[in-house]
Amino acid sequence: MGQMTAPPVLDPVALERLRRIGGDALERQMLALFREAAPRHVVEVRAAAAAGDLAALARAAHALVSNAGNVGGSEVVACARSLEAAAAARRSAEVPALTAALDAAFGRLEAGLAAAGKALG
Amino acid sequence: MTRRLALVEDNADNRLLVHALLDGQFALTDYETGAAALAGIAASRPDLVLLDVSLPEMDGTEVLRHLRADPALAGLPVVALTAHAMAGDRERYLALGFDDYVAKPIVDEQLLLDAIARHLGA
């Protein structure tokens, strides 16, 4: 009762849509962009959280919403949105737990992509 | 004649998706910052602007303000691209002076195509 279902780690609809719009090539390009940018933004999130830099935290979390969203990483999108909102509202006390949640979700997304055969060497 | 669109978006994967959706139908020019967009749009006068609301440095609403303040660009359709689409946001973006908005990540490409078609004019 009143419990929200967590969004899926990897919603296949996003990648399927990319293949429909631009074939395997578009999917590969989007995954390559994810691989290049997303880990960097996760590092930025951790560094900003540790430094108490809420503006940088909000920017990095916002970038992750797009990166993860475009490959179907709904859980990361939800975590990143929560973190961005907390940072923007200056709710510093919530940052450590939300950052840890985002970290864990990102690990699950990378594992999920690898399991789906989408890991890029 | 091919319609020309300005895409103001700092995120590479959002640009990739928009290009994949629109390259066959429109000529897109990309801008990654508000400052570059204002200079480019004033010079090239596109038919419509797709504008990310949350750009770094100068944000999208400030870019819009500058566009609306330029009499030469009056009537330029500007569609907001926003990751913050929630109930009531549509009214807020329209009140700010955007002609329309499309939520990001773009999960339904038809919404983007429809928004563009609605505001491109004859």
gemmi code that builds the backbone of each chain (N, CA, C; Angstrom):
import gemmi

chains = {
    "A": [
        ("MET", (0.845, -1.202, 0.000), (0.000, 0.000, 0.000), (0.875, 1.244, 0.000)),
        ("GLY", (0.715, 2.067, -1.007), (1.453, 3.332, -1.073), (2.904, 3.156, -1.466)),
        ("GLN", (3.305, 1.940, -1.811), (4.711, 1.726, -2.175), (4.887, 1.950, -3.664)),
        ("MET", (5.880, 2.744, -4.028), (6.122, 2.977, -5.450), (6.998, 1.865, -6.012)),
        ("THR", (6.660, 1.403, -7.188), (7.509, 0.414, -7.846), (8.735, 1.141, -8.397)),
        ("ALA", (9.923, 0.579, -8.142), (11.126, 1.202, -8.676), (11.112, 1.063, -10.198)),
        ("PRO", (11.571, 2.095, -10.917), (11.626, 1.959, -12.377), (12.648, 0.895, -12.765)),
        ("PRO", (12.512, 0.303, -13.939), (13.442, -0.748, -14.337), (14.851, -0.212, -14.541)),
        ("VAL", (15.831, -1.076, -14.322), (17.217, -0.693, -14.538), (17.403, -0.289, -16.003)),
        ("LEU", (16.885, -1.135, -16.891), (17.064, -0.898, -18.318), (15.748, -1.170, -19.026)),
        ("ASP", (15.133, -0.130, -19.543), (13.900, -0.268, -20.290), (14.273, -0.435, -21.759)),
        ("PRO", (14.018, -1.621, -22.335), (14.485, -1.896, -23.703), (13.834, -1.025, -24.773)),
        ("VAL", (12.729, -0.392, -24.420), (12.008, 0.435, -25.394), (12.896, 1.528, -26.001)),
        ("ALA", (13.766, 2.125, -25.188), (14.593, 3.236, -25.671), (15.543, 2.781, -26.786)),
        ("LEU", (16.240, 1.664, -26.553), (17.184, 1.179, -27.564), (16.439, 0.652, -28.794)),
        ("GLU", (15.284, 0.018, -28.557), (14.488, -0.445, -29.692), (14.070, 0.732, -30.562)),
        ("ARG", (13.710, 1.826, -29.909), (13.282, 3.008, -30.645), (14.441, 3.574, -31.471)),
        ("LEU", (15.623, 3.578, -30.884), (16.788, 4.065, -31.628), (17.016, 3.212, -32.871)),
        ("ARG", (16.899, 1.876, -32.716), (17.099, 0.997, -33.862), (16.038, 1.256, -34.924)),
        ("ARG", (14.812, 1.528, -34.472), (13.740, 1.791, -35.422), (13.985, 3.097, -36.176)),
        ("ILE", (14.470, 4.099, -35.460), (14.683, 5.407, -36.079), (15.908, 5.412, -36.988)),
        ("GLY", (17.012, 4.824, -36.532), (18.259, 4.929, -37.292), (19.062, 3.648, -37.370)),
        ("GLY", (18.400, 2.507, -37.169), (19.096, 1.230, -37.308), (20.106, 0.969, -36.205)),
        ("ASP", (20.872, -0.118, -36.389), (21.900, -0.482, -35.411), (22.929, 0.641, -35.254)),
        ("ALA", (23.169, 1.376, -36.322), (24.178, 2.435, -36.282), (23.827, 3.508, -35.254)),
        ("LEU", (22.555, 3.907, -35.232), (22.150, 4.939, -34.274), (22.261, 4.424, -32.842)),
        ("GLU", (21.834, 3.162, -32.650), (21.942, 2.567, -31.316), (23.403, 2.542, -30.866)),
        ("ARG", (24.300, 2.115, -31.765), (25.727, 2.045, -31.432), (26.269, 3.429, -31.090)),
        ("GLN", (25.890, 4.421, -31.891), (26.383, 5.784, -31.642), (25.916, 6.292, -30.283)),
        ("MET", (24.651, 6.029, -29.950), (24.109, 6.508, -28.681), (24.796, 5.804, -27.517)),
        ("LEU", (25.031, 4.497, -27.640), (25.724, 3.759, -26.584), (27.162, 4.250, -26.448)),
        ("ALA", (27.785, 4.600, -27.570), (29.160, 5.122, -27.524), (29.188, 6.465, -26.779)),
        ("LEU", (28.198, 7.313, -27.035), (28.129, 8.586, -26.328), (27.905, 8.359, -24.835)),
        ("PHE", (27.048, 7.374, -24.527), (26.793, 7.053, -23.128), (28.093, 6.620, -22.449)),
        ("ARG", (28.809, 5.712, -23.115), (30.064, 5.188, -22.555), (31.075, 6.301, -22.337)),
        ("GLU", (31.078, 7.293, -23.244), (32.065, 8.365, -23.163), (31.720, 9.363, -22.087)),
        ("ALA", (30.435, 9.677, -21.934), (30.037, 10.797, -21.084), (29.521, 10.408, -19.699)),
        ("ALA", (28.732, 9.341, -19.630), (28.049, 9.050, -18.367), (28.989, 8.771, -17.196)),
        ("PRO", (30.017, 7.916, -17.373), (30.917, 7.666, -16.233), (31.576, 8.948, -15.743)),
        ("ARG", (31.909, 9.822, -16.676), (32.517, 11.111, -16.328), (31.565, 11.939, -15.462)),
        ("HIS", (30.274, 11.939, -15.803), (29.307, 12.713, -15.027), (29.086, 12.096, -13.651)),
        ("VAL", (29.182, 10.758, -13.546), (29.059, 10.107, -12.245), (30.226, 10.532, -11.350)),
        ("VAL", (31.418, 10.600, -11.928), (32.592, 11.077, -11.174), (32.366, 12.516, -10.730)),
        ("GLU", (31.811, 13.326, -11.631), (31.516, 14.727, -11.292), (30.511, 14.819, -10.149)),
        ("VAL", (29.503, 13.937, -10.175), (28.498, 13.910, -9.096), (29.184, 13.631, -7.765)),
        ("ARG", (30.045, 12.586, -7.753), (30.706, 12.206, -6.498), (31.583, 13.339, -5.986)),
        ("ALA", (32.348, 13.942, -6.892), (33.265, 15.015, -6.497), (32.493, 16.220, -5.985)),
        ("ALA", (31.415, 16.569, -6.685), (30.618, 17.729, -6.277), (29.947, 17.471, -4.931)),
        ("ALA", (29.451, 16.247, -4.726), (28.805, 15.905, -3.448), (29.827, 16.009, -2.322)),
        ("ALA", (31.026, 15.474, -2.566), (32.064, 15.507, -1.524), (32.481, 16.928, -1.202)),
        ("ALA", (32.492, 17.789, -2.228), (32.929, 19.172, -2.033), (31.792, 20.087, -1.565)),
        ("GLY", (30.575, 19.543, -1.518), (29.438, 20.378, -1.137), (29.090, 21.414, -2.194)),
        ("ASP", (29.474, 21.156, -3.452), (29.201, 22.095, -4.541), (27.862, 21.718, -5.182)),
        ("LEU", (26.784, 22.326, -4.697), (25.441, 21.938, -5.128), (25.159, 22.312, -6.582)),
        ("ALA", (25.749, 23.408, -7.036), (25.529, 23.827, -8.423), (26.141, 22.805, -9.389)),
        ("ALA", (27.377, 22.401, -9.108), (28.044, 21.410, -9.960), (27.318, 20.074, -9.874)),
        ("LEU", (26.819, 19.759, -8.677), (26.079, 18.515, -8.483), (24.816, 18.506, -9.340)),
        ("ALA", (24.089, 19.605, -9.319), (22.863, 19.695, -10.110), (23.162, 19.551, -11.600)),
        ("ARG", (24.246, 20.196, -12.066), (24.594, 20.127, -13.496), (24.951, 18.700, -13.900)),
        ("ALA", (25.767, 18.023, -13.080), (26.197, 16.667, -13.415), (25.014, 15.704, -13.376)),
        ("ALA", (24.157, 15.856, -12.377), (22.974, 14.991, -12.281), (22.057, 15.231, -13.475)),
        ("HIS", (21.918, 16.476, -13.881), (21.074, 16.823, -15.024), (21.604, 16.170, -16.304)),
        ("ALA", (22.926, 16.185, -16.473), (23.529, 15.566, -17.656), (23.227, 14.066, -17.674)),
        ("LEU", (23.268, 13.446, -16.502), (22.999, 12.006, -16.413), (21.559, 11.673, -16.775)),
        ("VAL", (20.632, 12.577, -16.483), (19.228, 12.342, -16.864), (19.136, 12.115, -18.370)),
        ("SER", (19.843, 12.954, -19.144), (19.827, 12.796, -20.600), (20.592, 11.561, -21.048)),
        ("ASN", (21.828, 11.399, -20.521), (22.655, 10.263, -20.937), (21.926, 8.945, -20.702)),
        ("ALA", (21.414, 8.771, -19.479), (20.753, 7.515, -19.126), (19.407, 7.393, -19.830)),
        ("GLY", (18.700, 8.493, -19.926), (17.384, 8.457, -20.545), (17.428, 8.002, -21.991)),
        ("ASN", (18.434, 8.426, -22.720), (18.525, 8.085, -24.134), (18.887, 6.625, -24.398)),
        ("VAL", (19.363, 5.897, -23.363), (19.633, 4.470, -23.550), (18.641, 3.603, -22.771)),
        ("GLY", (17.693, 4.223, -22.099), (16.663, 3.459, -21.395), (16.991, 3.158, -19.941)),
        ("GLY", (17.917, 3.864, -19.352), (18.294, 3.622, -17.961), (17.339, 4.334, -16.997)),
        ("SER", (16.092, 3.834, -16.910), (15.058, 4.561, -16.155), (15.368, 4.724, -14.681)),
        ("GLU", (16.019, 3.698, -14.082), (16.329, 3.810, -12.650), (17.329, 4.948, -12.423)),
        ("VAL", (18.369, 5.011, -13.255), (19.349, 6.088, -13.133), (18.688, 7.441, -13.380)),
        ("VAL", (17.780, 7.491, -14.349), (17.069, 8.748, -14.616), (16.339, 9.215, -13.364)),
        ("ALA", (15.635, 8.287, -12.703), (14.879, 8.653, -11.498), (15.814, 9.121, -10.393)),
        ("CYS", (16.908, 8.399, -10.174), (17.875, 8.774, -9.132), (18.502, 10.135, -9.448)),
        ("ALA", (18.878, 10.328, -10.706), (19.533, 11.582, -11.097), (18.568, 12.752, -10.953)),
        ("ARG", (17.314, 12.532, -11.293), (16.309, 13.604, -11.139), (16.137, 13.979, -9.669)),
        ("SER", (16.073, 12.963, -8.792), (15.926, 13.229, -7.355), (17.123, 14.012, -6.837)),
        ("LEU", (18.318, 13.602, -7.282), (19.536, 14.263, -6.827), (19.591, 15.699, -7.340)),
        ("GLU", (19.215, 15.887, -8.613), (19.207, 17.234, -9.184), (18.239, 18.139, -8.425)),
        ("ALA", (17.066, 17.597, -8.109), (16.055, 18.389, -7.392), (16.546, 18.757, -5.995)),
        ("ALA", (17.162, 17.803, -5.303), (17.671, 18.078, -3.960), (18.762, 19.147, -4.013)),
        ("ALA", (19.665, 19.019, -4.985), (20.753, 19.993, -5.115), (20.202, 21.376, -5.441)),
        ("ALA", (19.240, 21.425, -6.349), (18.666, 22.713, -6.746), (17.931, 23.372, -5.585)),
        ("ALA", (17.301, 22.565, -4.722), (16.563, 23.089, -3.566), (17.462, 23.233, -2.343)),
        ("ARG", (18.750, 22.966, -2.515), (19.732, 23.086, -1.440), (19.423, 22.197, -0.235)),
        ("ARG", (18.851, 21.033, -0.497), (18.583, 20.067, 0.579), (19.819, 19.201, 0.765)),
        ("SER", (20.883, 19.822, 1.308), (22.191, 19.181, 1.401), (22.161, 17.875, 2.184)),
        ("ALA", (21.310, 17.813, 3.206), (21.287, 16.626, 4.068), (20.914, 15.374, 3.292)),
        ("GLU", (20.176, 15.557, 2.185), (19.733, 14.399, 1.402), (20.786, 13.924, 0.414)),
        ("VAL", (21.790, 14.751, 0.164), (22.750, 14.463, -0.907), (23.502, 13.144, -0.726)),
        ("PRO", (24.054, 12.851, 0.454), (24.833, 11.604, 0.570), (24.031, 10.354, 0.189)),
        ("ALA", (22.833, 10.229, 0.706), (22.034, 9.038, 0.412), (21.640, 8.994, -1.065)),
        ("LEU", (21.281, 10.138, -1.620), (20.872, 10.170, -3.031), (22.057, 9.883, -3.948)),
        ("THR", (23.237, 10.356, -3.560), (24.440, 10.088, -4.355), (24.767, 8.606, -4.331)),
        ("ALA", (24.665, 7.994, -3.151), (24.917, 6.558, -3.035), (23.913, 5.766, -3.870)),
        ("ALA", (22.666, 6.202, -3.845), (21.627, 5.514, -4.619), (21.924, 5.619, -6.117)),
        ("LEU", (22.366, 6.795, -6.546), (22.681, 6.994, -7.962), (23.865, 6.117, -8.371)),
        ("ASP", (24.884, 6.086, -7.523), (26.059, 5.249, -7.764), (25.663, 3.792, -7.982)),
        ("ALA", (24.842, 3.292, -7.053), (24.412, 1.892, -7.119), (23.579, 1.653, -8.372)),
        ("ALA", (22.699, 2.571, -8.688), (21.843, 2.434, -9.873), (22.691, 2.436, -11.143)),
        ("PHE", (23.716, 3.288, -11.172), (24.572, 3.362, -12.353), (25.312, 2.045, -12.562)),
        ("GLY", (25.776, 1.437, -11.461), (26.437, 0.148, -11.566), (25.499, -0.895, -12.147)),
        ("ARG", (24.243, -0.877, -11.698), (23.255, -1.828, -12.217), (22.966, -1.569, -13.690)),
        ("LEU", (22.975, -0.312, -14.096), (22.709, 0.007, -15.510), (23.856, -0.511, -16.388)),
        ("GLU", (25.086, -0.277, -15.954), (26.223, -0.772, -16.744), (26.176, -2.286, -16.852)),
        ("ALA", (25.848, -2.948, -15.734), (25.740, -4.409, -15.743), (24.602, -4.843, -16.662)),
        ("GLY", (23.495, -4.108, -16.592), (22.342, -4.436, -17.429), (22.660, -4.294, -18.904)),
        ("LEU", (23.392, -3.230, -19.277), (23.770, -3.037, -20.680), (24.702, -4.160, -21.135)),
        ("ALA", (25.645, -4.532, -20.261), (26.569, -5.610, -20.609), (25.804, -6.919, -20.801)),
        ("ALA", (24.853, -7.170, -19.898), (24.077, -8.407, -19.982), (23.217, -8.437, -21.235)),
        ("ALA", (22.793, -7.265, -21.704), (21.975, -7.196, -22.916), (22.839, -7.243, -24.156)),
        ("GLY", (24.139, -7.425, -23.966), (25.050, -7.491, -25.102), (25.396, -6.131, -25.653)),
        ("LYS", (25.162, -5.098, -24.838), (25.385, -3.740, -25.322), (26.673, -3.135, -24.791)),
        ("ALA", (27.489, -3.927, -24.113), (28.747, -3.387, -23.614), (29.675, -3.131, -24.796)),
        ("LEU", (30.307, -1.967, -24.821), (31.233, -1.645, -25.899), (32.650, -1.781, -25.369)),
        ("GLY", (33.497, -2.428, -26.104), (34.878, -2.610, -25.671), (35.671, -1.323, -25.654)),
    ],
    "B": [
        ("MET", (11.269, 24.350, -50.550), (12.525, 24.828, -49.949), (12.693, 24.190, -48.585)),
        ("THR", (13.886, 23.707, -48.312), (14.137, 23.042, -47.036), (14.115, 24.056, -45.903)),
        ("ARG", (13.284, 23.754, -44.887), (13.226, 24.641, -43.737), (14.475, 24.508, -42.893)),
        ("ARG", (14.917, 25.620, -42.331), (16.126, 25.624, -41.518), (15.771, 25.765, -40.050)),
        ("LEU", (16.325, 24.847, -39.244), (16.074, 24.848, -37.807), (17.368, 25.114, -37.061)),
        ("ALA", (17.276, 25.880, -35.968), (18.403, 26.021, -35.059), (18.171, 25.078, -33.892)),
        ("LEU", (19.169, 24.269, -33.568), (19.084, 23.351, -32.424), (20.073, 23.834, -31.371)),
        ("VAL", (19.549, 24.330, -30.252), (20.393, 24.848, -29.185), (20.363, 23.842, -28.036)),
        ("GLU", (21.423, 23.033, -27.936), (21.419, 21.885, -27.019), (22.856, 21.511, -26.705)),
        ("ASP", (23.219, 21.500, -25.419), (24.613, 21.251, -25.065), (24.920, 19.761, -24.915)),
        ("ASN", (23.891, 18.924, -24.903), (24.097, 17.504, -24.663), (24.210, 16.735, -25.979)),
        ("ALA", (25.339, 16.044, -26.168), (25.604, 15.383, -27.449), (24.598, 14.291, -27.783)),
        ("ASP", (24.120, 13.538, -26.769), (23.197, 12.465, -27.154), (21.818, 13.001, -27.511)),
        ("ASN", (21.408, 14.107, -26.902), (20.144, 14.712, -27.336), (20.270, 15.256, -28.757)),
        ("ARG", (21.427, 15.839, -29.078), (21.639, 16.338, -30.443), (21.609, 15.172, -31.435)),
        ("LEU", (22.239, 14.055, -31.053), (22.275, 12.876, -31.932), (20.855, 12.423, -32.265)),
        ("LEU", (20.014, 12.342, -31.237), (18.643, 11.870, -31.441), (17.845, 12.844, -32.304)),
        ("VAL", (17.953, 14.122, -32.020), (17.197, 15.116, -32.792), (17.628, 15.091, -34.262)),
        ("HIS", (18.936, 14.977, -34.495), (19.417, 14.879, -35.874), (18.875, 13.637, -36.569)),
        ("ALA", (18.905, 12.501, -35.849), (18.414, 11.250, -36.437), (16.945, 11.408, -36.835)),
        ("LEU", (16.187, 12.162, -36.042), (14.768, 12.345, -36.323), (14.504, 13.362, -37.421)),
        ("LEU", (15.347, 14.381, -37.521), (15.002, 15.531, -38.364), (15.872, 15.742, -39.600)),
        ("ASP", (17.054, 15.110, -39.665), (17.981, 15.402, -40.758), (17.379, 15.180, -42.149)),
        ("GLY", (16.497, 14.218, -42.280), (15.927, 13.958, -43.597), (14.966, 15.040, -44.060)),
        ("GLN", (14.407, 15.793, -43.101), (13.348, 16.743, -43.439), (13.757, 18.203, -43.341)),
        ("PHE", (14.754, 18.493, -42.517), (15.124, 19.883, -42.258), (16.638, 20.046, -42.305)),
        ("ALA", (17.082, 21.310, -42.473), (18.503, 21.619, -42.377), (18.747, 22.156, -40.971)),
        ("LEU", (19.509, 21.415, -40.163), (19.746, 21.792, -38.769), (21.088, 22.476, -38.603)),
        ("THR", (21.103, 23.499, -37.768), (22.357, 24.094, -37.327), (22.416, 23.948, -35.811)),
        ("ASP", (23.533, 23.400, -35.310), (23.680, 23.149, -33.879), (24.373, 24.304, -33.172)),
        ("TYR", (23.903, 24.601, -31.969), (24.609, 25.532, -31.089), (24.666, 24.891, -29.714)),
        ("GLU", (25.820, 24.986, -29.058), (25.958, 24.355, -27.745), (25.841, 25.339, -26.594)),
        ("THR", (25.868, 26.629, -26.900), (25.720, 27.632, -25.849), (24.706, 28.689, -26.289)),
        ("GLY", (24.148, 29.364, -25.296), (23.200, 30.437, -25.582), (23.845, 31.562, -26.369)),
        ("ALA", (25.069, 31.915, -25.994), (25.753, 33.022, -26.665), (25.954, 32.720, -28.150)),
        ("ALA", (26.432, 31.504, -28.450), (26.639, 31.110, -29.850), (25.312, 31.107, -30.596)),
        ("ALA", (24.258, 30.650, -29.938), (22.942, 30.595, -30.569), (22.429, 31.996, -30.923)),
        ("LEU", (22.576, 32.941, -29.990), (22.076, 34.297, -30.259), (22.794, 34.905, -31.459)),
        ("ALA", (24.112, 34.719, -31.516), (24.879, 35.272, -32.636), (24.477, 34.590, -33.941)),
        ("GLY", (24.396, 33.268, -33.910), (24.088, 32.514, -35.118), (22.681, 32.747, -35.624)),
        ("ILE", (21.718, 32.798, -34.698), (20.315, 32.978, -35.083), (20.098, 34.378, -35.662)),
        ("ALA", (20.718, 35.382, -35.081), (20.580, 36.744, -35.600), (21.140, 36.818, -37.022)),
        ("ALA", (22.212, 36.087, -37.268), (22.861, 36.134, -38.581), (22.126, 35.299, -39.625)),
        ("SER", (21.603, 34.139, -39.231), (21.102, 33.189, -40.225), (19.581, 33.145, -40.328)),
        ("ARG", (18.866, 33.732, -39.347), (17.405, 33.774, -39.354), (16.763, 32.423, -39.720)),
        ("PRO", (16.890, 31.422, -38.831), (16.256, 30.128, -39.118), (14.735, 30.250, -39.113)),
        ("ASP", (14.082, 29.196, -39.568), (12.620, 29.198, -39.610), (12.005, 28.847, -38.264)),
        ("LEU", (12.772, 28.151, -37.427), (12.286, 27.738, -36.109), (13.485, 27.390, -35.238)),
        ("VAL", (13.336, 27.606, -33.923), (14.412, 27.297, -32.983), (13.958, 26.221, -32.001)),
        ("LEU", (14.778, 25.185, -31.844), (14.589, 24.207, -30.772), (15.575, 24.592, -29.678)),
        ("LEU", (15.078, 24.901, -28.498), (15.919, 25.511, -27.462), (15.868, 24.737, -26.155)),
        ("ASP", (17.012, 24.164, -25.775), (17.156, 23.496, -24.490), (17.015, 24.534, -23.387)),
        ("VAL", (16.120, 24.273, -22.457), (15.872, 25.241, -21.398), (17.046, 25.326, -20.424)),
        ("SER", (17.714, 24.193, -20.183), (18.751, 24.184, -19.153), (20.149, 24.124, -19.734)),
        ("LEU", (20.545, 25.158, -20.448), (21.910, 25.260, -20.949), (22.818, 25.731, -19.820)),
        ("PRO", (24.097, 25.380, -19.879), (25.029, 25.927, -18.897), (25.241, 27.428, -19.163)),
        ("GLU", (25.721, 28.153, -18.212), (25.940, 29.600, -18.327), (24.608, 30.292, -18.613)),
        ("MET", (24.420, 30.821, -19.815), (23.154, 31.504, -20.109), (22.055, 30.465, -20.315)),
        ("ASP", (21.043, 30.411, -19.451), (20.052, 29.351, -19.613), (19.039, 29.696, -20.703)),
        ("GLY", (18.218, 28.722, -21.043), (17.332, 28.857, -22.188), (16.339, 29.993, -22.075)),
        ("THR", (15.853, 30.253, -20.865), (14.856, 31.323, -20.740), (15.499, 32.681, -20.979)),
        ("GLU", (16.778, 32.818, -20.620), (17.463, 34.071, -20.890), (17.733, 34.222, -22.392)),
        ("VAL", (18.077, 33.117, -23.054), (18.250, 33.160, -24.501), (16.954, 33.622, -25.153)),
        ("LEU", (15.846, 33.045, -24.679), (14.539, 33.406, -25.238), (14.261, 34.891, -25.055)),
        ("ARG", (14.584, 35.390, -23.874), (14.356, 36.811, -23.586), (15.093, 37.682, -24.603)),
        ("HIS", (16.360, 37.328, -24.879), (17.141, 38.092, -25.859), (16.522, 37.998, -27.249)),
        ("LEU", (16.066, 36.787, -27.612), (15.441, 36.615, -28.924), (14.195, 37.483, -29.043)),
        ("ARG", (13.368, 37.464, -28.022), (12.103, 38.204, -28.063), (12.337, 39.712, -28.037)),
        ("ALA", (13.503, 40.116, -27.535), (13.798, 41.553, -27.456), (14.294, 42.093, -28.789)),
        ("ASP", (14.590, 41.207, -29.735), (15.115, 41.635, -31.034), (13.960, 41.768, -32.028)),
        ("PRO", (13.645, 42.985, -32.437), (12.495, 43.178, -33.333), (12.648, 42.439, -34.663)),
        ("ALA", (13.902, 42.253, -35.095), (14.128, 41.544, -36.351), (13.733, 40.074, -36.244)),
        ("LEU", (13.646, 39.559, -35.032), (13.325, 38.141, -34.843), (11.908, 37.935, -34.318)),
        ("ALA", (11.109, 38.994, -34.325), (9.725, 38.867, -33.866), (9.022, 37.804, -34.705)),
        ("GLY", (8.265, 36.941, -34.042), (7.565, 35.904, -34.782), (8.389, 34.671, -35.035)),
        ("LEU", (9.663, 34.659, -34.614), (10.469, 33.444, -34.750), (9.929, 32.380, -33.788)),
        ("PRO", (9.456, 31.258, -34.313), (8.921, 30.228, -33.416), (10.039, 29.583, -32.601)),
        ("VAL", (9.828, 29.481, -31.301), (10.818, 28.864, -30.419), (10.141, 27.766, -29.611)),
        ("VAL", (10.632, 26.541, -29.765), (10.097, 25.380, -29.054), (11.089, 24.987, -27.972)),
        ("ALA", (10.610, 24.943, -26.715), (11.480, 24.573, -25.604), (11.708, 23.069, -25.582)),
        ("LEU", (12.952, 22.670, -25.309), (13.265, 21.264, -25.044), (13.598, 21.206, -23.561)),
        ("THR", (12.828, 20.461, -22.800), (13.043, 20.514, -21.368), (12.963, 19.152, -20.697)),
        ("ALA", (13.856, 18.921, -19.771), (13.853, 17.692, -18.985), (12.968, 17.836, -17.760)),
        ("HIS", (12.317, 18.984, -17.616), (11.520, 19.232, -16.414), (10.037, 19.331, -16.716)),
        ("ALA", (9.545, 18.496, -17.593), (8.143, 18.611, -17.991), (7.233, 17.950, -16.966)),
        ("MET", (6.525, 18.752, -16.212), (5.569, 18.227, -15.247), (4.270, 18.995, -15.396)),
        ("ALA", (3.255, 18.569, -14.684), (1.949, 19.213, -14.773), (2.089, 20.703, -14.509)),
        ("GLY", (1.485, 21.518, -15.363), (1.557, 22.964, -15.170), (2.733, 23.603, -15.883)),
        ("ASP", (3.684, 22.768, -16.348), (4.854, 23.346, -17.005), (4.497, 23.966, -18.338)),
        ("ARG", (3.522, 23.356, -19.042), (3.167, 23.880, -20.355), (2.771, 25.355, -20.257)),
        ("GLU", (1.914, 25.672, -19.278), (1.463, 27.055, -19.089), (2.630, 27.955, -18.737)),
        ("ARG", (3.537, 27.430, -17.923), (4.684, 28.230, -17.496), (5.566, 28.566, -18.689)),
        ("TYR", (5.844, 27.566, -19.547), (6.701, 27.839, -20.702), (6.020, 28.772, -21.687)),
        ("LEU", (4.734, 28.607, -21.882), (4.016, 29.520, -22.778), (4.035, 30.929, -22.202)),
        ("ALA", (3.864, 31.040, -20.863), (3.884, 32.353, -20.220), (5.253, 33.014, -20.364)),
        ("LEU", (6.311, 32.194, -20.431), (7.661, 32.731, -20.592), (7.899, 33.224, -22.020)),
        ("GLY", (7.043, 32.801, -22.940), (7.192, 33.269, -24.308), (7.578, 32.190, -25.308)),
        ("PHE", (7.718, 30.945, -24.833), (7.951, 29.858, -25.778), (6.653, 29.584, -26.537)),
        ("ASP", (6.799, 29.121, -27.779), (5.616, 28.784, -28.567), (5.101, 27.386, -28.242)),
        ("ASP", (5.983, 26.548, -27.740), (5.598, 25.173, -27.434), (6.727, 24.542, -26.625)),
        ("TYR", (6.510, 23.333, -26.123), (7.628, 22.635, -25.502), (7.536, 21.141, -25.757)),
        ("VAL", (8.711, 20.513, -25.748), (8.804, 19.069, -25.904), (9.656, 18.551, -24.752)),
        ("ALA", (9.161, 17.495, -24.085), (9.885, 16.952, -22.941), (11.067, 16.111, -23.393)),
        ("LYS", (12.127, 16.147, -22.597), (13.295, 15.300, -22.822), (13.417, 14.336, -21.646)),
        ("PRO", (14.013, 13.170, -21.790), (14.442, 12.599, -23.057), (13.247, 12.408, -23.983)),
        ("ILE", (13.472, 12.570, -25.267), (12.370, 12.492, -26.216), (11.938, 11.037, -26.350)),
        ("VAL", (10.803, 10.701, -25.729), (10.348, 9.309, -25.762), (9.329, 9.077, -26.875)),
        ("ASP", (8.720, 10.132, -27.372), (7.773, 9.993, -28.465), (8.154, 11.016, -29.525)),
        ("GLU", (8.802, 10.534, -30.577), (9.318, 11.468, -31.588), (8.207, 12.223, -32.294)),
        ("GLN", (6.993, 11.647, -32.304), (5.900, 12.324, -32.986), (5.554, 13.648, -32.317)),
        ("LEU", (5.745, 13.725, -30.995), (5.482, 14.988, -30.282), (6.409, 16.088, -30.789)),
        ("LEU", (7.669, 15.735, -31.041), (8.628, 16.718, -31.565), (8.216, 17.141, -32.970)),
        ("LEU", (7.913, 16.164, -33.815), (7.541, 16.465, -35.196), (6.265, 17.312, -35.241)),
        ("ASP", (5.291, 16.980, -34.389), (4.040, 17.740, -34.364), (4.267, 19.170, -33.902)),
        ("ALA", (5.107, 19.343, -32.864), (5.366, 20.690, -32.348), (6.012, 21.542, -33.440)),
        ("ILE", (6.964, 20.965, -34.175), (7.624, 21.696, -35.260), (6.610, 22.055, -36.340)),
        ("ALA", (5.811, 21.069, -36.755), (4.834, 21.301, -37.826), (3.839, 22.392, -37.450)),
        ("ARG", (3.416, 22.395, -36.181), (2.425, 23.388, -35.722), (2.947, 24.800, -35.859)),
        ("HIS", (4.243, 24.989, -35.688), (4.752, 26.348, -35.571), (5.593, 26.817, -36.747)),
        ("LEU", (5.789, 25.954, -37.740), (6.585, 26.377, -38.880), (5.847, 27.343, -39.792)),
        ("GLY", (4.552, 27.337, -39.763), (3.832, 28.291, -40.612), (3.801, 27.831, -42.051)),
        ("ALA", (3.264, 28.649, -42.908), (3.041, 28.250, -44.299), (4.341, 28.008, -45.042)),
    ],
}
model = gemmi.Model(1)
for chain_id, residues in chains.items():
    chain = gemmi.Chain(chain_id)
    for i, (resn, *xyz) in enumerate(residues, 1):
        res = gemmi.Residue()
        res.name, res.seqid = resn, gemmi.SeqId(i, " ")
        for name, pos in zip(("N", "CA", "C"), xyz):
            atom = gemmi.Atom()
            atom.name, atom.element = name, gemmi.Element(name[0])
            atom.pos, atom.b_iso = gemmi.Position(*pos), 0.0
            res.add_atom(atom)
        chain.add_residue(res)
    model.add_chain(chain)
structure = gemmi.Structure()
structure.add_model(model)
structure.setup_entities()
